[in-house]
Each structure stands twice: as C-alpha cells, then as structure tokens.
Amino acid sequence: MDLATVDKLLTTTRTVRKRLDFGRPVPPEIIQECLEIAIQAPTGGNIQRYHFVVITDETKRAELSAIYKRAYLEVYTPERQAEASQTDPGLISSATYLAEQMHNAPRLVVACVESSGPAPAGPGVYASILPAVWSLMLALRARGLGSAWTTLHLRYEQEVAALLGVPDNIAQAVLLPVAYYTGDDFKPARRIPARQRTYWDQWGDTR
C-alpha cells in the first residue's frame, strides 16, 4: 500500500460542518458505492446487522434536521454555548452552524443496526455498525465529500423512527450529513500524542 496516501486519509478525515458545500448535488450512486466499501468493516461475530437509511427527500430532510436542531438546542442552551465558546469558540460556532443548516445537506445518512427489540442496544450490537460508519466517512473523504458524525437526534429516536419507518428491532446509531466539501484539503487535528496516553502492561506505565 502507499502508506503516505493511506496515512493522509486516516489523519485528515474530519467532522465537516462549515465546509459542507450545500449547493452541489451528490449523486446517489456515489453514496451507494461508499456504502458498499463501508460494509467491509469488521462486524460483531461476523453477523451482518447493518442497515442504512439515505434521506434525499427535501421534506424529510427538513423534518429530520428540525429534530436534530431541537435536540441540539436542548443540550447546548444559549448559556452553555456561551460557556463553551470561552474554551473552544471555533467548535461551538461550527456545531451551531451545522444544527441550523443541516437541512441544506443534499444527503443525510442514518446508520442503523439490528437489535433485539425496542430496548436500548448494548455495546456489542454497536460493534456491528460503528466501524462501518467510520469506513463510510473515509470512503466519502477519498471522493471529495465531507460528513459529520452526529448522535443528538437519538434523544428523539422514536420520533425519527416514525418519520423514516424504522422498525422497532432496529437501533439508530449515527446521523451523517453528507455533501461535497469546499476548499482543497484538510490538516491533521491537534491531539494529545498517543504515547502520552499509552500504557504498557499496567495503567500509568508509559516506559
């Protein structure tokens, strides 16, 4: 493999909010192509429990986005937004922008996984969908599209299920707004180095 290309893909796939290009259509075949790649990700017990709902209808996109915005404003009240802006103004501005503009994204993707019923799914179940969602973001990024990993809509999961016709035995996991991104490239994010948080044989032993 070309490690430089692979490493760049892995280190520059970002959650994209303000740089989503809402004015450029996204062909459905590109979404389907990326999904076919994404499902090659590992699954729990090698059982294929994944499902994806791609929302293209303008009315449904608006309704789902309104649910997301309602959940966002419940969690990030004006007071909390002001407080968070003191430490990371760029992040809160970007997140608020997405909540207000998500309905303009040409595609919304809800990643789902088969569960045992209406009760909350356990962590083992999510092992069969979360790797695929990350692979989907990577496949999209490689084709010039951006996405944003969001979960706040899950506060109203049953309402979203009713909107999209999701059965009771299906748990929603992630909502991705998808669009082409503006600009040429992304940079690696600032992170605490892994070596500072990697322990060998016992907690705290960084060697």
C-alpha positions as CSV (number, residue, x, y, z in Angstrom):
1,M,0.0,0.0,0.0
2,D,1.0,3.6,-0.5
3,L,1.4,4.4,3.2
4,A,1.6,8.2,2.6
5,T,-1.8,8.2,0.9
6,V,-3.4,5.9,3.5
7,D,-1.9,7.8,6.4
8,K,-3.1,11.1,4.9
9,L,-6.6,9.7,4.6
10,L,-6.7,8.5,8.1
11,T,-5.2,11.7,9.6
12,T,-7.2,14.2,7.7
13,T,-10.7,12.8,7.7
14,R,-12.5,15.4,9.8
15,T,-16.0,16.0,11.0
16,V,-17.0,18.6,8.4
17,R,-19.6,21.3,9.2
18,K,-18.9,24.8,7.9
19,R,-17.1,23.5,4.8
20,L,-20.0,21.3,3.6
21,D,-21.0,22.5,0.1
22,F,-24.8,22.7,0.3
23,G,-25.1,24.0,-3.3
24,R,-23.6,21.0,-5.1
25,P,-25.7,17.9,-5.7
26,V,-24.4,14.5,-4.5
27,P,-25.2,11.6,-7.0
28,P,-26.9,8.7,-5.2
29,E,-24.5,6.2,-6.9
30,I,-21.6,7.7,-5.0
31,I,-23.3,7.2,-1.7
32,Q,-24.1,3.6,-2.7
33,E,-20.5,3.0,-3.8
34,C,-19.2,4.3,-0.5
35,L,-21.7,2.1,1.5
36,E,-20.5,-1.0,-0.4
37,I,-17.0,-0.2,0.7
38,A,-18.1,0.6,4.3
39,I,-19.8,-2.7,5.0
40,Q,-16.4,-4.5,4.6
41,A,-15.6,-3.1,8.1
42,P,-15.5,-5.6,11.0
43,T,-18.8,-6.7,12.5
44,G,-19.5,-8.3,15.8
45,G,-19.5,-12.1,15.5
46,N,-19.2,-11.6,11.7
47,I,-23.0,-11.1,11.7
48,Q,-24.2,-8.6,9.2
49,R,-26.7,-6.4,11.2
50,Y,-26.1,-3.1,9.5
51,H,-28.7,-1.0,7.7
52,F,-28.6,2.5,6.2
53,V,-31.4,5.0,5.6
54,V,-30.3,7.6,3.0
55,I,-32.6,10.6,3.1
56,T,-32.9,12.5,-0.2
57,D,-36.5,13.8,0.1
58,E,-36.4,17.5,0.9
59,T,-39.3,17.4,3.2
60,K,-37.9,14.5,5.2
61,R,-34.5,16.1,5.4
62,A,-36.1,19.2,6.8
63,E,-38.1,17.3,9.4
64,L,-35.1,15.2,10.5
65,S,-32.9,18.3,10.6
66,A,-35.6,20.1,12.7
67,I,-35.5,17.2,15.2
68,Y,-31.7,17.4,15.3
69,K,-31.8,21.1,15.9
70,R,-34.3,20.8,18.7
71,A,-32.1,18.2,20.4
72,Y,-29.0,20.4,19.9
73,L,-30.6,23.4,21.4
74,E,-31.7,21.4,24.4
75,V,-28.2,20.2,25.1
76,Y,-26.4,23.4,24.0
77,T,-28.6,26.1,25.5
78,P,-27.5,29.7,24.9
79,E,-25.9,29.7,28.3
80,R,-23.9,26.5,27.6
81,Q,-23.0,27.8,24.1
82,A,-21.6,31.0,25.7
83,E,-19.7,29.0,28.3
84,A,-18.2,26.6,25.7
85,S,-17.2,29.4,23.5
86,Q,-14.8,30.6,26.1
87,T,-12.7,27.5,25.7
88,D,-13.3,26.5,22.1
89,P,-15.2,29.2,20.2
90,G,-14.5,27.6,16.8
91,L,-16.1,24.3,17.8
92,I,-19.3,25.7,19.2
93,S,-19.7,28.0,16.3
94,S,-19.2,25.2,13.9
95,A,-21.6,22.9,15.8
96,T,-24.3,25.6,16.0
97,Y,-23.9,26.3,12.3
98,L,-24.5,22.6,11.4
99,A,-27.6,22.5,13.6
100,E,-29.0,25.5,11.8
101,Q,-28.0,24.4,8.3
102,M,-28.3,20.6,8.3
103,H,-31.5,20.7,6.3
104,N,-29.4,22.0,3.4
105,A,-27.2,19.0,3.2
106,P,-28.1,17.2,0.0
107,R,-27.9,13.8,1.7
108,L,-28.5,12.6,5.2
109,V,-27.5,9.1,6.2
110,V,-28.8,7.3,9.3
111,A,-26.7,4.3,10.1
112,C,-28.7,1.6,11.9
113,V,-28.2,-1.8,13.4
114,E,-30.4,-4.8,14.2
115,S,-31.2,-5.0,17.9
116,S,-33.3,-7.4,20.0
117,G,-36.2,-5.1,20.4
118,P,-37.3,-1.6,21.4
119,A,-34.9,-1.7,24.5
120,P,-31.6,0.2,24.1
121,A,-29.0,-1.8,22.3
122,G,-25.9,-3.0,24.1
123,P,-22.3,-2.1,23.2
124,G,-21.8,-5.4,21.4
125,V,-24.5,-4.6,19.0
126,Y,-22.9,-1.2,18.1
127,A,-19.7,-3.1,17.2
128,S,-21.6,-4.2,14.1
129,I,-22.2,-0.6,12.8
130,L,-19.7,1.9,14.2
131,P,-16.7,0.6,12.3
132,A,-18.8,0.7,9.1
133,V,-19.7,4.4,9.7
134,W,-16.1,5.3,10.1
135,S,-15.2,3.5,6.9
136,L,-18.1,5.3,5.2
137,M,-16.6,8.7,6.3
138,L,-13.2,7.6,4.9
139,A,-14.7,6.4,1.6
140,L,-16.5,9.7,1.3
141,R,-13.4,11.8,2.1
142,A,-11.4,9.9,-0.6
143,R,-14.0,11.0,-3.1
144,G,-14.1,14.7,-2.1
145,L,-17.1,14.5,0.2
146,G,-17.4,15.5,3.8
147,S,-19.6,14.3,6.6
148,A,-20.2,15.0,10.3
149,W,-20.6,12.3,12.9
150,T,-23.7,13.3,15.0
151,T,-25.8,11.5,17.5
152,L,-28.0,14.1,19.2
153,H,-31.0,13.0,17.1
154,L,-31.1,9.9,19.3
155,R,-32.7,11.9,22.0
156,Y,-35.8,11.6,19.8
157,E,-35.0,8.2,18.3
158,Q,-38.6,7.0,18.3
159,E,-39.8,10.2,16.6
160,V,-37.1,9.7,13.9
161,A,-38.1,6.1,13.6
162,A,-41.7,7.1,12.9
163,L,-40.6,9.7,10.3
164,L,-38.4,7.1,8.4
165,G,-40.4,4.0,9.1
166,V,-37.6,2.3,11.1
167,P,-38.9,-1.0,12.7
168,D,-38.8,-1.5,16.5
169,N,-36.0,-4.0,16.3
170,I,-33.6,-1.6,14.6
171,A,-31.5,0.8,16.6
172,Q,-30.2,4.0,15.1
173,A,-26.5,4.7,15.8
174,V,-25.3,7.8,13.8
175,L,-26.7,10.5,11.6
176,L,-24.3,11.8,8.9
177,P,-25.0,14.9,6.8
178,V,-23.1,14.4,3.6
179,A,-22.0,16.9,0.9
180,Y,-19.0,17.8,-1.1
181,Y,-16.6,19.9,0.9
182,T,-15.2,23.3,-0.1
183,G,-11.5,24.0,-0.2
184,D,-8.7,21.8,-1.3
185,D,-7.6,19.7,1.7
186,F,-7.7,19.1,5.5
187,K,-5.0,19.1,8.0
188,P,-4.4,16.7,10.9
189,A,-6.1,17.9,14.1
190,R,-4.3,18.9,17.3
191,R,-4.3,15.9,19.6
192,I,-2.6,14.8,22.7
193,P,0.1,12.4,21.5
194,A,-0.9,8.8,21.8
195,R,2.4,8.0,23.5
196,Q,1.3,10.2,26.4
197,R,-1.8,8.1,26.9
198,T,-0.4,4.6,26.0
199,Y,0.5,2.4,29.0
200,W,2.4,-0.9,28.9
201,D,1.3,-3.8,31.0
202,Q,-0.3,-1.6,33.6
203,W,-2.0,1.8,33.9
204,G,0.4,4.7,34.0
205,D,3.5,2.8,32.8
206,T,4.4,4.8,29.7
207,R,8.0,3.4,29.6
